[in-house]
């Protein structure tokens, strides 16, 4: 078998996410690897600890509904205009999933700490919230550089096992272009490994083009890339396609009940190898 | 002049943005978004606007963290927050009702509120639904507190609360809201009955100022097209609806 380098099939990519992984995923306005998420559900991944950077939508909702998630850490889980995420809400209420509520900049800061290889990042705000009260892993200290009273919160670094996301363009070396979606850069820098799906994989090395290079995550950080056309569907991909709002609205109606959710999974996730 | 309830809200917000340098608007916020874009036109382009979710009307190119870093540096003058529950001390709850973590009703989550509420000088609380289930005596979960203990770094905080029925100002010294005005069609008694917390008010409370003709013209013209880039449905239905009504009149 020929060496394909970092380029693998979607199923081979999904196989690289072990049960129990600390998995970082981007928000809906970034690049959400939905085709890979469906492949993960088909392979029956278990006990994931998902960290949304900093929010998630249908991706977390489907993984939670399918029983793949033990813990979700997020500043929000929402289907946007389509309304609340029904399986997420049900799982929180029943205790089937453990929720670790956060606030957006705290997650970004914890990833920046991992990116720098330091144990924590201090951050303003947060003091006096019930988020902090329930986050026993977050610590409030006195600013050691201040003369007077100045409490400040420390966020422990988050180093995910895997960052999983979708991009418009990759090359055969495993360089991936993310444009202005730089939260993906922080995720990739912080994670031990990044698994990426791409709309298109081109032959020419992305780093050869100076106009693209600053928007590239180099292959140094990328373990595997799988081609997935419309790989963010039914979520949109900035500059490429809009979210499939009709599909998401249908999902919300269907998934109000557990049975409805099972039917959705059967039709859109478990049936097709590449349901898109 | 005739105007819609949404145009009244947009105009009320736009008035609070006068003289500012940079306002940011969160996702899924068409009324604040329309107000910010209209205020930008009214300022002659002086006001900078960052609408999250917009490609054109958005200055951020450094990832999700940039908005927050910008706020911490004092580069954002105004922002908008809502709440599933809001109480009389301006605490907001975006997480859910009942016990935590197994909430009876679960909302999406706190987003950046636990940070921006501390750092942005003029946070405008906006919630159209004005009922006792939203405006409660005490929130079930504090996503972000209205006030902080002395010594806590807090250049920002609540400035006003705008609802579908009224406009309140927040008095930081008294840690209470003060009713500024009621919208056309509502009385002070209506507002008292619909509000689950106590608030201050003068013996006479006036009516919320009607939208200026200039802003109505913008909302029914050029600003509507700008709004449509990020909030197409809102622009097509709510703003277009106002224009249709005007043409019939």
HADDOCK unambig.tbl for C-alpha pairs under 7 A between the chains (distance, minus, plus):
assign (segid A and resid 75 and name CA) (segid B and resid 109 and name CA) 5.62 0.50 0.50
assign (segid A and resid 75 and name CA) (segid B and resid 110 and name CA) 5.67 0.50 0.50
assign (segid A and resid 75 and name CA) (segid B and resid 111 and name CA) 4.67 0.50 0.50
assign (segid A and resid 76 and name CA) (segid B and resid 108 and name CA) 4.74 0.50 0.50
assign (segid A and resid 76 and name CA) (segid B and resid 109 and name CA) 4.06 0.50 0.50
assign (segid A and resid 76 and name CA) (segid B and resid 110 and name CA) 6.21 0.50 0.50
assign (segid A and resid 76 and name CA) (segid B and resid 111 and name CA) 5.57 0.50 0.50
assign (segid A and resid 77 and name CA) (segid B and resid 108 and name CA) 4.84 0.50 0.50
assign (segid A and resid 77 and name CA) (segid B and resid 109 and name CA) 6.58 0.50 0.50
assign (segid A and resid 78 and name CA) (segid B and resid 108 and name CA) 5.11 0.50 0.50
assign (segid A and resid 84 and name CA) (segid B and resid 107 and name CA) 6.69 0.50 0.50
assign (segid A and resid 84 and name CA) (segid B and resid 108 and name CA) 6.55 0.50 0.50
assign (segid A and resid 89 and name CA) (segid B and resid 106 and name CA) 5.52 0.50 0.50
assign (segid A and resid 92 and name CA) (segid B and resid 102 and name CA) 5.66 0.50 0.50
assign (segid A and resid 93 and name CA) (segid B and resid 102 and name CA) 4.52 0.50 0.50
assign (segid A and resid 93 and name CA) (segid B and resid 103 and name CA) 5.64 0.50 0.50
assign (segid A and resid 93 and name CA) (segid B and resid 104 and name CA) 6.39 0.50 0.50
assign (segid A and resid 94 and name CA) (segid B and resid 102 and name CA) 6.80 0.50 0.50
assign (segid A and resid 95 and name CA) (segid B and resid 102 and name CA) 6.30 0.50 0.50
assign (segid A and resid 103 and name CA) (segid B and resid 110 and name CA) 5.94 0.50 0.50
assign (segid A and resid 103 and name CA) (segid B and resid 111 and name CA) 5.22 0.50 0.50
assign (segid A and resid 103 and name CA) (segid B and resid 112 and name CA) 5.10 0.50 0.50
assign (segid A and resid 103 and name CA) (segid B and resid 114 and name CA) 6.09 0.50 0.50
assign (segid A and resid 104 and name CA) (segid B and resid 111 and name CA) 5.39 0.50 0.50
assign (segid A and resid 104 and name CA) (segid B and resid 112 and name CA) 4.77 0.50 0.50
assign (segid A and resid 105 and name CA) (segid B and resid 65 and name CA) 6.14 0.50 0.50
assign (segid A and resid 105 and name CA) (segid B and resid 68 and name CA) 6.16 0.50 0.50
assign (segid A and resid 105 and name CA) (segid B and resid 112 and name CA) 6.41 0.50 0.50
assign (segid A and resid 108 and name CA) (segid B and resid 65 and name CA) 5.96 0.50 0.50
assign (segid A and resid 124 and name CA) (segid B and resid 115 and name CA) 6.86 0.50 0.50
assign (segid A and resid 125 and name CA) (segid B and resid 114 and name CA) 6.25 0.50 0.50
assign (segid A and resid 125 and name CA) (segid B and resid 115 and name CA) 4.49 0.50 0.50
assign (segid A and resid 125 and name CA) (segid B and resid 118 and name CA) 5.40 0.50 0.50
assign (segid A and resid 126 and name CA) (segid B and resid 114 and name CA) 5.02 0.50 0.50
assign (segid A and resid 126 and name CA) (segid B and resid 115 and name CA) 5.73 0.50 0.50
assign (segid A and resid 128 and name CA) (segid B and resid 145 and name CA) 6.42 0.50 0.50
assign (segid A and resid 128 and name CA) (segid B and resid 148 and name CA) 6.95 0.50 0.50
assign (segid A and resid 129 and name CA) (segid B and resid 114 and name CA) 6.83 0.50 0.50
assign (segid A and resid 129 and name CA) (segid B and resid 142 and name CA) 5.24 0.50 0.50
assign (segid A and resid 129 and name CA) (segid B and resid 143 and name CA) 5.64 0.50 0.50
assign (segid A and resid 129 and name CA) (segid B and resid 144 and name CA) 5.43 0.50 0.50
assign (segid A and resid 129 and name CA) (segid B and resid 145 and name CA) 6.18 0.50 0.50
assign (segid A and resid 130 and name CA) (segid B and resid 141 and name CA) 6.08 0.50 0.50
assign (segid A and resid 130 and name CA) (segid B and resid 142 and name CA) 5.02 0.50 0.50
assign (segid A and resid 130 and name CA) (segid B and resid 143 and name CA) 6.18 0.50 0.50
assign (segid A and resid 131 and name CA) (segid B and resid 143 and name CA) 6.41 0.50 0.50
assign (segid A and resid 149 and name CA) (segid B and resid 151 and name CA) 5.55 0.50 0.50
assign (segid A and resid 150 and name CA) (segid B and resid 151 and name CA) 5.83 0.50 0.50
assign (segid A and resid 150 and name CA) (segid B and resid 152 and name CA) 6.18 0.50 0.50
assign (segid A and resid 150 and name CA) (segid B and resid 153 and name CA) 6.86 0.50 0.50
assign (segid A and resid 151 and name CA) (segid B and resid 152 and name CA) 6.28 0.50 0.50
assign (segid A and resid 180 and name CA) (segid B and resid 61 and name CA) 5.14 0.50 0.50
assign (segid A and resid 180 and name CA) (segid B and resid 62 and name CA) 6.50 0.50 0.50
assign (segid A and resid 180 and name CA) (segid B and resid 63 and name CA) 6.76 0.50 0.50
assign (segid A and resid 181 and name CA) (segid B and resid 63 and name CA) 5.36 0.50 0.50
assign (segid A and resid 182 and name CA) (segid B and resid 62 and name CA) 5.40 0.50 0.50
assign (segid A and resid 182 and name CA) (segid B and resid 63 and name CA) 4.12 0.50 0.50
assign (segid A and resid 183 and name CA) (segid B and resid 63 and name CA) 4.46 0.50 0.50
assign (segid A and resid 183 and name CA) (segid B and resid 64 and name CA) 5.64 0.50 0.50
